[in-house]
Amino acid sequence: MRLDKYLKVSRIIKRRTVANEACDDAHVTANGRPAKASYDVKVGDVLEIGFGQHTLRIRVKAVNEIVGKADASSLYEVIDN
């Protein structure tokens, strides 16, 4: 699954266009490297998303195309820095 779509499906970022812009502006890294919106997300990847002063670091647990709102957080696990 594309990175921008994963961020939207997992509800980390609310809109896919915003997720795409975050990737273009180098606010998202995958496994320590800057990631483009077209990056293919795989189980086990470590993603870092910059939100201003705050950085969210997650590990991908599952990649599903369709997920309900209640189950969105089951797609990833938050990693403490």
Contacts in CASP RR format, 6 or more apart in sequence:
PFRMAT RR
TARGET T0000
AUTHOR 0000-0000-0000
METHOD contacts of the structure
MODEL  1
MRLDKYLKVSRIIKRRTVANEACDDAHVTANGRPAKASYDVKVGDVLEIG
FGQHTLRIRVKAVNEIVGKADASSLYEVIDN
1 9 0 8 1.000
1 40 0 8 1.000
1 41 0 8 1.000
1 63 0 8 1.000
1 65 0 8 1.000
2 37 0 8 1.000
2 38 0 8 1.000
2 39 0 8 1.000
2 40 0 8 1.000
2 41 0 8 1.000
3 19 0 8 1.000
3 23 0 8 1.000
3 28 0 8 1.000
3 30 0 8 1.000
3 35 0 8 1.000
3 36 0 8 1.000
3 37 0 8 1.000
3 38 0 8 1.000
3 39 0 8 1.000
3 40 0 8 1.000
3 41 0 8 1.000
3 47 0 8 1.000
4 16 0 8 1.000
4 19 0 8 1.000
4 20 0 8 1.000
4 23 0 8 1.000
4 37 0 8 1.000
4 38 0 8 1.000
5 16 0 8 1.000
5 19 0 8 1.000
6 41 0 8 1.000
6 60 0 8 1.000
6 63 0 8 1.000
6 75 0 8 1.000
7 13 0 8 1.000
7 16 0 8 1.000
7 19 0 8 1.000
7 22 0 8 1.000
7 28 0 8 1.000
7 49 0 8 1.000
8 14 0 8 1.000
8 15 0 8 1.000
8 16 0 8 1.000
8 19 0 8 1.000
9 64 0 8 1.000
9 65 0 8 1.000
9 66 0 8 1.000
9 67 0 8 1.000
9 72 0 8 1.000
9 75 0 8 1.000
10 67 0 8 1.000
10 72 0 8 1.000
10 73 0 8 1.000
10 75 0 8 1.000
10 76 0 8 1.000
11 69 0 8 1.000
11 72 0 8 1.000
11 73 0 8 1.000
12 19 0 8 1.000
12 49 0 8 1.000
12 56 0 8 1.000
12 58 0 8 1.000
12 76 0 8 1.000
13 19 0 8 1.000
13 22 0 8 1.000
13 49 0 8 1.000
19 28 0 8 1.000
19 37 0 8 1.000
20 37 0 8 1.000
22 28 0 8 1.000
22 49 0 8 1.000
22 50 0 8 1.000
23 35 0 8 1.000
23 36 0 8 1.000
23 37 0 8 1.000
23 39 0 8 1.000
24 36 0 8 1.000
24 37 0 8 1.000
26 34 0 8 1.000
27 49 0 8 1.000
27 50 0 8 1.000
27 51 0 8 1.000
28 34 0 8 1.000
28 35 0 8 1.000
28 47 0 8 1.000
28 48 0 8 1.000
28 49 0 8 1.000
28 50 0 8 1.000
29 35 0 8 1.000
29 47 0 8 1.000
29 48 0 8 1.000
30 39 0 8 1.000
30 41 0 8 1.000
30 45 0 8 1.000
30 46 0 8 1.000
30 47 0 8 1.000
31 45 0 8 1.000
31 46 0 8 1.000
32 46 0 8 1.000
32 48 0 8 1.000
35 47 0 8 1.000
41 47 0 8 1.000
41 60 0 8 1.000
41 63 0 8 1.000
42 60 0 8 1.000
42 63 0 8 1.000
43 60 0 8 1.000
43 61 0 8 1.000
43 62 0 8 1.000
43 63 0 8 1.000
44 59 0 8 1.000
44 60 0 8 1.000
44 61 0 8 1.000
45 59 0 8 1.000
45 60 0 8 1.000
46 57 0 8 1.000
46 58 0 8 1.000
46 59 0 8 1.000
46 60 0 8 1.000
46 79 0 8 1.000
47 57 0 8 1.000
47 58 0 8 1.000
47 59 0 8 1.000
47 60 0 8 1.000
47 76 0 8 1.000
48 55 0 8 1.000
48 56 0 8 1.000
48 57 0 8 1.000
48 58 0 8 1.000
49 55 0 8 1.000
49 56 0 8 1.000
49 58 0 8 1.000
50 56 0 8 1.000
55 81 0 8 1.000
56 78 0 8 1.000
57 78 0 8 1.000
57 79 0 8 1.000
57 80 0 8 1.000
57 81 0 8 1.000
58 76 0 8 1.000
58 77 0 8 1.000
58 78 0 8 1.000
58 79 0 8 1.000
59 76 0 8 1.000
59 77 0 8 1.000
59 79 0 8 1.000
60 75 0 8 1.000
60 76 0 8 1.000
61 74 0 8 1.000
61 75 0 8 1.000
61 76 0 8 1.000
61 77 0 8 1.000
62 74 0 8 1.000
62 75 0 8 1.000
63 75 0 8 1.000
64 75 0 8 1.000
67 74 0 8 1.000
67 75 0 8 1.000
END
